[in-house]
Amino acid sequence: QMKKQCDQKLLIRMKTECVPCSLNLDTQCPAGYTKITNGTGIPDCRYYLEIKTHTLSFPGCRHHCVKEFEQPECCQGHWGPHCMGK
């Protein structure tokens, strides 16, 4: 019995919103995502504050999150929704 279905593991990455680093400790990833950075996250972004007529930008932090999911795919030589084959 040959395996007809060869699911692909996909890793989806995302980053949380940029906020002041001191506030980023409590930032959670969206439901289903796992946080792969710790503490205050990574200081690789800028956030903006509007003050009267000016917009100021400050260095901030964000977290990186990943989500793993399996995408059903047919093995080589098989095709179709039910992975029928030759």
C-alpha positions as CSV (number, residue, x, y, z in Angstrom):
1,Q,0.0,0.0,0.0
2,M,1.7,3.1,-1.3
3,K,1.1,6.3,0.6
4,K,-0.9,8.6,-1.7
5,Q,-1.0,11.7,0.5
6,C,2.2,13.6,1.3
7,D,1.2,16.5,3.5
8,Q,3.4,19.6,3.4
9,K,4.3,21.2,6.7
10,L,4.0,24.9,6.3
11,L,5.4,27.5,8.7
12,I,3.7,30.8,8.7
13,R,5.6,33.7,10.2
14,M,4.3,37.0,11.4
15,K,5.4,39.9,13.6
16,T,3.4,41.7,16.2
17,E,2.7,45.4,16.1
18,C,5.6,47.7,16.9
19,V,5.3,49.2,20.4
20,P,7.6,50.8,23.0
21,C,10.0,48.0,24.1
22,S,9.0,48.4,27.7
23,L,5.4,47.6,26.8
24,N,6.2,44.7,24.7
25,L,6.8,42.2,27.5
26,D,3.1,41.4,27.7
27,T,2.5,41.3,23.9
28,Q,0.9,38.0,22.9
29,C,0.9,36.4,19.4
30,P,-2.5,35.9,17.7
31,A,-4.4,32.8,18.6
32,G,-2.7,29.7,17.2
33,Y,0.7,31.3,16.9
34,T,3.7,30.5,19.0
35,K,6.0,33.3,20.2
36,I,9.6,32.6,19.2
37,T,11.1,35.7,20.7
38,N,11.3,36.4,24.4
39,G,11.5,39.2,26.8
40,T,10.8,42.5,25.1
41,G,11.2,41.0,21.7
42,I,13.3,42.4,18.9
43,P,14.1,46.1,18.5
44,D,13.9,46.1,14.8
45,C,11.0,48.6,14.1
46,R,9.7,52.1,14.7
47,Y,6.4,53.2,16.0
48,Y,4.8,56.6,15.5
49,L,3.3,59.2,17.9
50,E,1.3,62.1,16.7
51,I,1.9,65.2,18.7
52,K,-0.1,68.2,17.6
53,T,1.0,68.8,14.1
54,H,4.0,66.5,14.0
55,T,4.4,62.8,13.8
56,L,7.4,61.5,15.7
57,S,8.9,58.1,15.2
58,F,10.6,56.1,17.9
59,P,12.5,52.9,18.0
60,G,10.3,50.1,19.2
61,C,10.1,46.3,19.7
62,R,8.0,43.6,18.3
63,H,7.7,39.8,18.7
64,H,8.1,37.2,16.0
65,C,5.5,34.4,15.9
66,V,5.1,31.2,14.0
67,K,2.3,28.9,13.2
68,E,2.7,25.4,11.8
69,F,0.1,23.8,9.7
70,E,-0.2,20.8,7.4
71,Q,-1.3,21.4,3.9
72,P,-2.7,18.2,2.3
73,E,-0.9,17.3,-0.9
74,C,-0.7,14.3,-3.0
75,C,2.5,12.3,-3.4
76,Q,4.3,12.3,-6.7
77,G,2.3,10.4,-9.3
78,H,-1.0,11.0,-7.6
79,W,-3.5,13.8,-8.2
80,G,-7.0,15.0,-7.5
81,P,-8.8,15.8,-4.3
82,H,-8.6,12.2,-3.1
83,C,-5.0,11.6,-4.4
84,M,-6.1,8.9,-6.8
85,G,-3.3,7.9,-9.1
86,K,-1.9,6.0,-11.9
